[in-house]
């Protein structure tokens, strides 16, 4: 029906007759001449309707915003001074010869160029929201990024293989979404949290380079960068070590950024151990654009009178400092606001010292309520290790290691971006390696896998699986970019006896191993090759590229933070007949459950 997209008509088509299809973005009546901005996925074109064609002009008078139109006309230059440099079609306009209303539109519930729409309104009317130019750009960017991943992987010998959406529940990580079986009464499928086990089986089957852009599902609490269903670029390969896999992944990420944004990322990406990242930045996904760093002072304050410091320092916690150059100029109100901010992360307070004179490590040169409770040796160590100068301010975190890392790590990012302690670079990728294999679950009194239970320990740490699991490091690697984890993976366990030893460390006994993972353990016995892989969060990558605040802005039909679809009103109740067919009886009706949830 069309010869061109609206946003692709340029001066190259001058004096040609073109046919455009799209929606009325805006209609303007300039006293006898009607202008229509016609919009499609590629952008806008200005159409001019004049009274010389009274029949067409009469139709144009009846047109309103969001009418779907087909327009034919002659391309001509815009009058001098009326060009729009912000549009590809900004040099030209189309003189309307014929106009057809393909479908009128009801008045839209909001103006599509309104920049202050609430997310509730946008998600309820998602179809109209997706017509907005920012959302059109985001979805086109998502397509370009996905295609760039595909082109790279296809060119490097990876093959796209689909894995099942209905699979076995293995509740070792996040909660599964369960699907009741009608045919097998009382039994359930699960939607996959990832294709992890299937892609390992594909390696054992001999498909040594696999990939898939795949939907994954996790029934967990949501944040700005989480959705109950999300998309990942899933990759697995055989006969490569950590360096080989990360080299391919790094080259791929550089290719994708070049293709989608015309951005050149550094080559190579820097590497940092997990231990170093936590020590210097309090995070395993550090934003290296921020120049501030944490300083370890736990050992220097073990014998001070200030129990807020010496308590954690002597009980396995952490005391760390964060130097803010020139921070002595911060007002008390600003300091109090930062104290309220770290409380979000469990910190009980935010101690600080203003350095008025760095040459006097005592109450004469340092300003703070805590100085009198710190001996001179501790103060000297703090100034020396942080490199604090006169006019600086030093913040402190003292608590469990997790609370200190979370609180000061977040404060570092907030201060860095608010006060300009940044490098000025747009993108700073970094590989984080040598993750712990396990973390201790205090609630359940057992070890839990930091990544997943199929991650291989470092060769020299296999013996630690039985004797000292907490000291065992993994062949795991994450790619962090600007403070976001955009991808991660590991070398997998390819020997059955090592996999069984990991399960034992996780307190998963032989019977449970067979019940949950017997198919994997059996397959590993048939000459499983060394293999590993990783997955990139497509939603997160596109969100960062688009500069969006939430991954909901780059997903066509996302869920809310309550895991609801406002467009379709899902999830919803089903009738009794469907429940009977699935052998399900509800303990509460949906109305009763909703009332109870509101009370809680």
C-alpha positions as CSV (number, residue, x, y, z in Angstrom):
1,X,0.0,0.0,0.0
2,X,3.0,2.3,0.5
3,X,6.0,3.3,-1.5
4,X,8.1,4.7,1.4
5,X,8.1,4.9,5.1
6,X,7.3,8.4,6.4
7,X,10.6,8.9,8.2
8,X,12.7,7.8,5.1
9,X,11.5,10.3,2.6
10,X,14.3,12.8,1.8
11,X,15.4,15.3,-0.8
12,X,16.5,12.3,-2.9
13,X,12.7,11.8,-3.7
14,X,12.1,15.5,-4.9
15,X,9.4,15.8,-7.5
16,X,8.5,12.1,-7.1
17,X,5.0,10.8,-6.3
18,X,5.1,8.8,-3.0
19,X,2.5,6.9,-1.1
20,X,2.7,6.9,2.7
21,X,0.7,5.0,5.4
22,X,0.7,5.9,9.0
23,X,-1.0,7.7,11.9
24,X,-1.8,11.4,12.4
25,X,0.8,12.6,14.9
26,X,-0.5,16.2,14.7
27,X,-2.9,18.1,12.5
28,X,-2.5,21.9,12.1
29,X,-4.9,24.3,10.3
30,X,-3.1,27.4,9.2
31,X,-6.0,29.4,7.8
32,X,-6.8,27.6,4.5
33,X,-3.8,25.2,4.5
34,X,-3.8,22.1,6.6
35,X,-0.6,20.4,7.7
36,X,-0.6,16.8,8.8
37,X,2.4,15.2,10.5
38,X,2.1,11.6,9.5
39,X,4.0,9.1,11.7
40,X,5.1,5.5,11.3
41,X,7.9,3.4,12.9
42,X,10.6,5.2,11.0
43,X,9.6,8.8,11.9
44,X,7.5,11.7,10.6
45,X,6.7,13.3,7.3
46,X,5.0,16.6,6.9
47,X,2.0,16.5,4.5
48,X,0.4,19.7,3.1
49,X,-3.2,19.8,2.1
50,X,-4.3,22.9,0.2
51,X,-7.8,24.1,-1.1
52,X,-6.8,23.4,-4.7
53,X,-8.1,19.9,-4.2
54,X,-11.3,20.6,-2.4
55,X,-12.4,17.0,-2.1
56,X,-9.1,16.0,-0.4
57,X,-9.2,19.2,1.7
58,X,-12.6,18.4,3.0
59,X,-11.3,15.0,4.1
60,X,-8.3,16.6,5.8
61,X,-10.6,18.9,7.7
62,X,-12.3,15.9,9.4
63,X,-9.1,14.2,10.3
64,X,-7.9,14.1,14.0
65,X,-5.0,12.7,15.9
66,X,-4.3,9.0,15.6
67,X,-6.4,8.5,12.5
68,X,-4.8,5.8,10.3
69,X,-4.3,7.2,6.8
70,X,-3.0,6.5,3.4
71,X,-1.7,9.6,1.5
72,X,-0.2,10.0,-2.0
73,X,1.4,13.2,-3.1
74,X,4.4,15.0,-4.6
75,X,7.6,15.5,-2.7
76,X,8.8,19.1,-2.7
77,X,11.2,21.2,-0.7
78,X,10.0,23.0,2.4
79,X,10.0,26.8,2.1
80,X,13.3,28.4,3.2
81,X,13.5,28.8,6.9
82,X,10.9,26.1,7.7
83,X,13.3,23.1,7.5
84,X,13.5,20.8,10.5
85,X,17.0,19.6,11.1
86,X,15.8,17.1,13.8
87,X,14.0,15.0,11.2
88,X,15.4,12.8,8.4
89,X,12.5,14.2,6.3
90,X,13.1,17.7,7.6
91,X,14.1,19.2,4.2
92,X,10.9,18.1,2.4
93,X,7.2,18.0,2.6
94,X,4.6,16.0,0.6
95,X,1.9,18.0,-1.3
96,X,-1.2,15.8,-0.8
97,X,-2.9,14.6,-4.0
98,X,-5.0,11.8,-2.5
99,X,-6.0,10.9,1.0
100,X,-7.8,7.9,2.4
101,X,-8.9,7.3,5.9
102,X,-8.1,3.7,6.6
103,X,-9.5,3.9,10.0
104,X,-10.6,6.7,12.3
105,X,-9.5,6.8,15.9
106,X,-11.4,7.5,19.1
107,X,-9.9,10.4,21.1
108,X,-6.7,8.9,22.7
109,X,-6.7,9.0,26.6
110,X,-3.5,11.0,26.6
111,X,-1.3,13.1,24.2
112,X,1.3,10.9,22.7
113,X,3.9,13.7,23.1
114,X,3.2,14.1,26.8
115,X,6.5,13.5,28.7
116,X,4.9,13.3,32.1
117,X,2.7,10.3,31.8
118,X,2.5,8.0,34.8
119,X,3.7,4.4,34.3
120,X,0.3,3.1,35.3
121,X,-1.4,5.1,32.4
122,X,1.3,4.0,30.0
123,X,1.1,0.3,30.9
124,X,-2.7,0.3,30.9
125,X,-2.8,1.8,27.4
126,X,0.4,0.1,26.3
127,X,-0.6,-0.1,22.6
128,X,-0.8,3.7,22.4
129,X,2.3,4.0,24.6
130,X,4.2,1.9,22.0
131,X,3.2,4.4,19.3
132,X,5.1,7.2,21.1
133,X,8.4,8.1,19.4
134,X,10.7,7.2,22.4
135,X,9.1,3.7,22.7
136,X,9.4,3.2,18.9
137,X,13.1,4.1,19.1
138,X,13.6,1.8,22.1
139,X,11.9,-1.2,20.3
140,X,13.9,-0.6,17.1
141,X,17.1,-0.4,19.2
142,X,16.2,-3.7,20.9
143,X,15.7,-5.3,17.4
144,X,19.1,-4.0,16.3
145,X,20.9,-5.3,19.4
146,X,19.3,-8.7,19.1
147,X,20.2,-9.0,15.4
148,X,23.8,-7.9,16.2
149,X,24.1,-10.7,18.7
150,X,22.7,-13.2,16.2
151,X,25.0,-12.0,13.4
152,X,28.1,-12.3,15.6
153,X,27.2,-15.8,16.9
154,X,26.2,-17.1,13.5
155,X,29.5,-15.9,12.0
156,X,31.5,-17.6,14.8
157,X,30.0,-21.1,14.4
158,X,27.3,-21.0,17.0
159,X,24.0,-22.7,16.1
160,X,20.6,-21.7,17.4
161,X,18.8,-24.6,19.2
162,X,15.5,-24.2,21.1
163,X,15.2,-25.8,24.5
164,X,11.9,-26.7,26.3
165,X,9.6,-24.1,27.9
166,X,7.9,-26.9,30.0
167,X,10.5,-28.6,32.1
168,X,11.2,-30.1,35.6
169,X,11.0,-28.0,38.7
170,X,14.5,-27.7,40.4
171,X,13.9,-25.1,43.1
172,X,17.5,-24.4,44.0
173,X,17.5,-20.8,43.0
174,X,14.6,-18.4,42.6
175,X,11.0,-19.7,42.8
176,X,9.7,-21.5,39.8
177,X,6.6,-20.7,37.9
178,X,4.6,-23.9,38.0
179,X,2.3,-25.3,35.3
180,X,-0.2,-28.0,36.3
181,X,-0.5,-31.0,34.1
182,X,-4.0,-31.9,33.0
183,X,-2.9,-35.4,31.7
184,X,-0.8,-36.3,34.7
185,X,-3.0,-35.5,37.7
186,X,-1.3,-33.8,40.6
187,X,2.0,-33.2,38.7
188,X,3.6,-30.0,37.5
189,X,5.9,-28.6,34.9
190,X,8.0,-25.6,35.6
191,X,8.8,-22.7,33.3
192,X,12.6,-22.5,32.9
193,X,14.6,-20.0,35.0
194,X,17.3,-20.5,32.4
195,X,18.2,-23.2,29.8
196,X,21.2,-24.2,32.0
197,X,20.8,-27.9,32.2
198,X,19.6,-28.4,28.6
199,X,22.5,-26.4,27.2
200,X,24.9,-28.6,29.2
201,X,23.2,-31.7,27.8
202,X,23.6,-30.2,24.3
203,X,27.4,-30.0,24.9
204,X,27.4,-33.6,26.0
205,X,25.4,-34.4,22.8
206,X,28.2,-32.9,20.7
207,X,26.7,-29.5,19.6
208,X,29.9,-27.7,20.7
209,X,28.7,-24.1,20.0
210,X,25.1,-23.3,21.0
211,X,23.2,-20.1,21.4
212,X,19.6,-19.0,21.9
213,X,17.8,-15.7,22.5
214,X,15.4,-17.1,25.0
215,X,12.6,-16.3,27.5
216,X,13.3,-17.2,31.1
217,X,11.0,-17.0,34.1
218,X,11.5,-16.4,37.8
219,X,8.8,-15.9,40.4
220,X,10.7,-13.4,42.5
221,X,10.2,-9.9,43.9
222,X,10.7,-7.3,41.2
223,X,12.9,-4.2,40.8
224,X,13.6,-1.7,38.1
225,X,15.9,-4.2,36.4
226,X,13.8,-7.4,37.1
227,X,10.8,-8.9,35.4
228,X,9.0,-12.2,36.0
229,X,9.8,-13.1,32.4
230,X,12.9,-11.8,30.8
231,X,15.1,-12.4,27.7
232,X,18.7,-13.5,27.7
233,X,21.3,-14.2,25.1
234,X,22.2,-17.7,26.2
235,X,25.6,-19.2,25.1
236,X,27.4,-22.5,25.7
237,X,30.6,-23.9,24.1
238,X,32.9,-26.9,24.6
239,X,36.7,-27.2,24.7
240,X,37.4,-23.7,25.8
241,X,38.7,-22.4,29.1
242,X,37.8,-19.2,31.0
243,X,40.1,-17.1,28.9
244,X,38.7,-18.5,25.6
245,X,35.1,-18.0,26.5
246,X,35.5,-14.5,27.9
247,X,37.5,-13.5,24.8
248,X,34.7,-14.5,22.5
249,X,32.1,-12.8,24.7
250,X,34.1,-9.7,24.9
251,X,34.6,-9.5,21.2
252,X,30.8,-10.0,20.8
253,X,30.0,-7.2,23.2
254,X,32.3,-4.8,21.3
255,X,30.6,-5.9,18.0
256,X,27.1,-5.3,19.4
257,X,27.9,-1.8,20.7
258,X,29.6,-0.9,17.5
259,X,26.7,-2.1,15.4
260,X,23.9,-0.7,17.6
261,X,25.4,2.6,18.9
262,X,28.5,3.1,16.8
263,X,30.5,3.0,20.1
264,X,34.0,1.6,20.4
265,X,34.4,-0.2,23.7
266,X,38.0,-0.6,25.1
267,X,40.1,-3.6,24.0
268,X,40.7,-5.6,26.1
269,X,38.3,-5.2,29.0
270,X,40.0,-5.0,32.4
271,X,39.8,-7.9,34.8
272,X,39.4,-7.8,38.6
273,X,38.9,-10.5,41.2
274,X,35.8,-10.6,43.2
275,X,37.8,-10.0,46.4
276,X,39.4,-6.9,45.0
277,X,36.1,-5.5,43.7
278,X,34.4,-6.0,47.1
279,X,37.4,-4.5,48.9
280,X,37.7,-1.4,46.7
281,X,34.1,-0.8,45.7
282,X,31.8,-2.8,47.9
283,X,30.2,-4.4,44.9
284,X,30.8,-7.2,42.4
285,X,29.5,-5.0,39.6
286,X,31.4,-1.8,40.2
287,X,30.8,1.4,38.3
288,X,34.4,2.3,37.3
289,X,33.3,5.7,36.0
290,X,33.1,6.8,39.7
291,X,36.6,7.6,41.0
292,X,35.8,7.2,44.7
293,X,37.0,4.0,46.5
294,X,36.6,2.3,49.8
295,X,39.5,1.9,52.2
296,X,40.0,-1.0,54.6
297,X,40.6,0.1,58.2
298,X,39.2,-2.9,60.2
299,X,42.6,-3.8,61.6
300,X,43.4,-0.2,62.6
301,X,40.3,0.3,64.8
302,X,40.2,-3.0,66.7
303,X,41.4,-1.4,70.0
304,X,39.7,2.0,69.9
305,X,37.2,3.1,72.5
306,X,34.5,3.7,69.9
307,X,32.5,0.5,70.2
308,X,30.7,1.2,66.9
309,X,34.1,0.5,65.2
310,X,35.8,-1.9,67.5
311,X,32.7,-4.1,67.9
312,X,32.4,-5.2,64.2
313,X,36.2,-5.1,63.9
314,X,36.6,-7.8,66.6
315,X,33.6,-10.0,65.6
316,X,34.2,-10.7,61.9
317,X,32.6,-7.6,60.5
318,X,34.1,-4.8,58.4
319,X,35.1,-1.2,59.0
320,X,35.7,0.8,55.9
321,X,36.3,4.4,55.0
322,X,35.2,6.5,52.0
323,X,37.2,9.6,51.3
324,X,35.3,12.5,49.6
325,X,37.8,15.1,48.2
326,X,36.7,18.6,49.2
327,X,33.9,17.0,51.2
328,X,34.4,19.2,54.2
329,X,32.2,21.7,52.4
330,X,29.2,19.4,52.7
331,X,26.5,20.9,54.9
332,X,25.1,19.1,57.9
333,X,21.8,18.7,56.1
334,X,23.6,16.9,53.2
335,X,25.4,14.6,55.6
336,X,22.2,13.8,57.4
337,X,20.6,13.0,54.0
338,X,23.4,10.6,53.1
339,X,22.9,9.0,56.5
340,X,19.2,8.4,55.7
341,X,20.3,7.0,52.3
342,X,22.6,4.3,53.7
343,X,19.9,3.3,56.2
344,X,18.1,1.8,53.2
345,X,20.9,-0.8,53.0
346,X,20.8,-1.7,56.7
347,X,23.4,0.8,58.1
348,X,22.6,2.0,61.6
349,X,24.3,5.3,61.0
350,X,26.9,7.2,59.0
351,X,30.0,8.3,61.0
352,X,32.2,11.0,59.4
353,X,35.3,13.1,60.0
354,X,35.9,16.5,58.4
355,X,39.6,17.1,57.8
356,X,40.3,20.7,58.5
357,X,44.1,20.2,58.9
358,X,45.5,16.9,57.8
359,X,48.8,17.6,59.5
360,X,47.1,17.4,62.9
361,X,45.5,13.9,63.4
362,X,43.6,14.9,66.5
363,X,40.7,17.1,67.7
364,X,42.6,20.2,66.7
365,X,42.7,19.2,63.0
366,X,39.7,16.9,62.7
367,X,36.1,17.8,63.2
368,X,33.7,15.0,64.3
369,X,31.9,13.7,67.3
370,X,33.8,10.4,67.1
371,X,37.4,11.8,67.0
372,X,37.7,11.9,70.9
373,X,37.0,8.1,70.9
374,X,39.8,7.3,68.4
375,X,43.4,7.2,69.5
376,X,46.0,9.0,67.4
377,X,47.5,5.8,65.9
378,X,44.0,5.0,64.4
379,X,43.5,8.5,63.2
380,X,47.0,8.5,61.5
381,X,46.2,5.2,59.8
382,X,42.8,6.5,58.6
383,X,44.4,9.7,57.1
384,X,47.4,7.7,55.6
385,X,45.4,4.9,54.1
386,X,42.6,7.1,52.6
387,X,45.1,9.8,51.5
388,X,42.8,12.4,53.0
389,X,43.9,16.0,52.6
390,X,42.9,19.2,54.3
391,X,39.3,20.1,53.2
392,X,38.3,16.5,52.6
393,X,35.6,14.5,54.4
394,X,35.8,10.8,55.3
395,X,32.6,8.7,55.7
396,X,32.7,5.4,57.6
397,X,30.8,2.1,57.6
398,X,31.0,-0.3,60.5
399,X,28.8,-3.4,60.6
400,X,28.7,-6.9,59.1
401,X,30.7,-7.1,55.9
402,X,27.5,-7.3,53.8
403,X,25.9,-4.2,55.3
404,X,29.1,-2.2,55.0
405,X,29.6,-3.2,51.4
406,X,26.0,-2.6,50.4
407,X,25.8,0.8,52.2
408,X,29.1,2.3,51.3
409,X,29.1,0.8,47.8
410,X,25.7,2.5,47.1
411,X,26.9,5.8,48.8
412,X,30.0,5.7,46.6
413,X,27.8,5.6,43.4
414,X,25.4,8.3,44.7
415,X,28.2,10.7,45.8
416,X,30.2,10.1,42.6
417,X,27.4,11.0,40.3
418,X,25.9,13.8,42.4
419,X,29.2,15.6,43.2
420,X,31.0,14.9,39.9
421,X,33.6,12.3,41.1
422,X,33.5,10.6,37.7
423,X,36.0,9.9,34.9
424,X,33.7,11.4,32.1
425,X,33.7,8.2,30.2
426,X,30.4,6.9,28.8
427,X,31.2,3.2,29.2
428,X,33.5,1.3,31.6
429,X,33.2,-2.5,31.3
430,X,35.1,-4.9,33.6
431,X,35.3,-8.6,34.0
432,X,34.9,-9.9,37.6
433,X,36.5,-13.3,38.2
434,X,37.3,-15.8,40.9
435,X,34.0,-15.7,42.7
436,X,33.4,-17.8,45.8
437,X,31.8,-21.1,45.1
438,X,29.5,-21.0,48.1
439,X,28.0,-18.6,50.6
440,X,26.7,-19.6,54.0
441,X,22.9,-19.5,54.5
442,X,22.5,-18.6,58.2
443,X,18.8,-19.2,58.1
444,X,19.0,-22.7,56.8
445,X,22.4,-23.5,58.4
446,X,23.9,-24.8,55.1
447,X,26.1,-23.7,52.2
448,X,24.4,-22.3,49.1
449,X,25.8,-21.9,45.6
450,X,26.8,-18.4,44.7
451,X,26.1,-18.9,41.0
452,X,24.4,-22.3,40.6
453,X,25.4,-25.8,41.6
454,X,26.8,-26.7,38.2
455,X,29.7,-24.2,38.3
456,X,33.1,-25.8,38.4
457,X,35.5,-25.0,41.3
458,X,39.0,-24.0,40.3
459,X,41.2,-27.0,39.8
460,X,43.4,-26.4,42.8
461,X,40.3,-26.0,45.0
462,X,38.5,-29.3,44.3
463,X,39.9,-30.8,47.5
464,X,38.4,-27.9,49.5
465,X,34.8,-29.0,48.6
466,X,34.9,-31.4,51.5
467,X,37.4,-29.8,53.9
468,X,36.7,-26.0,53.5
469,X,33.8,-25.1,51.2
470,X,34.0,-21.4,52.3
471,X,37.5,-21.1,50.8
472,X,36.7,-22.6,47.5
473,X,36.8,-20.3,44.5
474,X,34.8,-20.9,41.2
475,X,35.6,-20.7,37.6
476,X,33.0,-18.0,37.3
477,X,33.0,-14.7,35.6
478,X,30.6,-11.7,35.3
479,X,30.7,-8.8,33.0
480,X,29.9,-5.5,34.7
481,X,29.2,-2.3,32.8
482,X,28.6,1.1,34.5
483,X,27.5,-0.6,37.7
484,X,25.2,-3.1,36.1
485,X,25.8,-6.8,35.7
486,X,25.0,-7.4,32.0
487,X,26.2,-10.9,31.7
488,X,27.7,-13.8,33.6
489,X,28.6,-17.4,33.4
490,X,31.1,-20.1,34.3
491,X,33.0,-23.2,33.4
492,X,30.6,-26.1,34.2
493,X,31.4,-29.3,36.0
494,X,31.9,-32.0,33.4
495,X,32.9,-34.9,35.7
496,X,30.1,-36.7,37.6
497,X,32.2,-37.3,40.7
498,X,33.0,-33.5,41.0
499,X,29.3,-32.7,40.5
500,X,28.3,-35.2,43.2
501,X,30.9,-33.6,45.6
502,X,29.4,-30.1,45.0
503,X,26.0,-31.5,45.7
504,X,27.3,-33.0,48.9
505,X,28.8,-29.6,49.9
506,X,25.3,-28.1,49.4
507,X,23.8,-30.8,51.6
508,X,22.0,-32.4,48.7
509,X,22.1,-36.1,49.4
510,X,22.4,-39.0,46.9
511,X,18.6,-39.7,46.8
512,X,17.8,-36.0,46.2
513,X,20.5,-35.7,43.6
514,X,19.0,-38.5,41.6
515,X,15.4,-37.2,42.0
516,X,16.3,-33.7,40.9
517,X,19.3,-34.1,38.7
518,X,19.7,-37.8,37.8
519,X,19.4,-37.1,34.1
520,X,22.4,-34.8,34.3
521,X,24.5,-37.0,36.4
522,X,23.8,-39.9,34.1
523,X,24.7,-37.9,31.0
524,X,28.0,-36.7,32.5
525,X,29.1,-40.4,32.6
526,X,29.1,-40.7,28.8
527,X,32.3,-38.7,28.0
528,X,31.1,-35.2,28.7
529,X,33.5,-32.6,27.3
530,X,34.9,-29.7,29.2
531,X,32.4,-26.9,28.6
532,X,31.2,-23.6,29.8
533,X,29.2,-20.6,28.8
534,X,27.4,-17.4,29.8
535,X,24.3,-15.4,29.4
536,X,23.7,-11.8,28.7
537,X,20.5,-10.0,29.9
538,X,19.2,-8.6,26.6
539,X,16.7,-6.4,28.5
540,X,19.4,-4.8,30.6
541,X,21.8,-4.3,27.7
542,X,19.1,-2.4,25.7
543,X,18.0,-0.4,28.8
544,X,21.5,0.9,29.2
545,X,22.0,1.6,25.6
546,X,18.6,3.5,25.4
547,X,19.4,5.4,28.6
548,X,16.1,4.2,30.0
549,X,15.3,4.2,33.7
550,X,13.7,0.7,33.7
551,X,13.8,-2.4,31.6
552,X,10.0,-2.0,31.3
553,X,10.8,0.8,28.8
554,X,12.5,-1.6,26.4
555,X,10.0,-4.5,26.7
556,X,6.9,-4.4,24.5
557,X,4.5,-5.8,27.0
558,X,6.1,-5.8,30.5
559,X,4.6,-6.6,33.9
560,X,4.4,-4.1,36.8
561,X,6.4,-4.5,40.1
562,X,3.4,-6.6,41.3
563,X,4.0,-9.0,38.4
564,X,0.7,-7.8,36.7
565,X,-0.1,-6.9,33.1
566,X,-2.3,-3.8,33.3
567,X,-3.1,-4.1,29.6
568,X,-4.7,-7.6,29.7
569,X,-5.5,-7.7,33.5
570,X,-3.4,-10.8,33.9
571,X,-3.1,-12.8,36.1
572,X,-6.8,-13.4,36.4
573,X,-9.2,-15.9,37.8
574,X,-10.2,-19.0,35.8
575,X,-13.5,-20.8,35.9
576,X,-14.3,-23.9,38.0
577,X,-14.3,-26.2,34.9
578,X,-10.7,-25.3,34.0
579,X,-9.6,-25.9,37.6
580,X,-11.3,-29.3,37.7
581,X,-9.6,-30.3,34.4
582,X,-6.3,-29.5,36.1
583,X,-7.2,-31.4,39.3
584,X,-6.9,-28.1,41.3
585,X,-9.0,-27.0,44.2
586,X,-8.5,-23.5,45.6
587,X,-8.2,-23.0,49.4
588,X,-9.5,-19.5,48.9
589,X,-11.5,-17.8,46.2
590,X,-9.6,-15.0,44.4
591,X,-11.7,-12.4,46.2
592,X,-10.8,-13.9,49.6
593,X,-7.1,-14.2,48.7
594,X,-7.1,-10.5,47.5
595,X,-8.7,-9.3,50.8
596,X,-6.2,-11.2,52.9
597,X,-3.3,-9.8,50.8
598,X,-4.5,-6.3,51.4
599,X,-4.8,-6.8,55.1
600,X,-1.2,-8.0,55.2
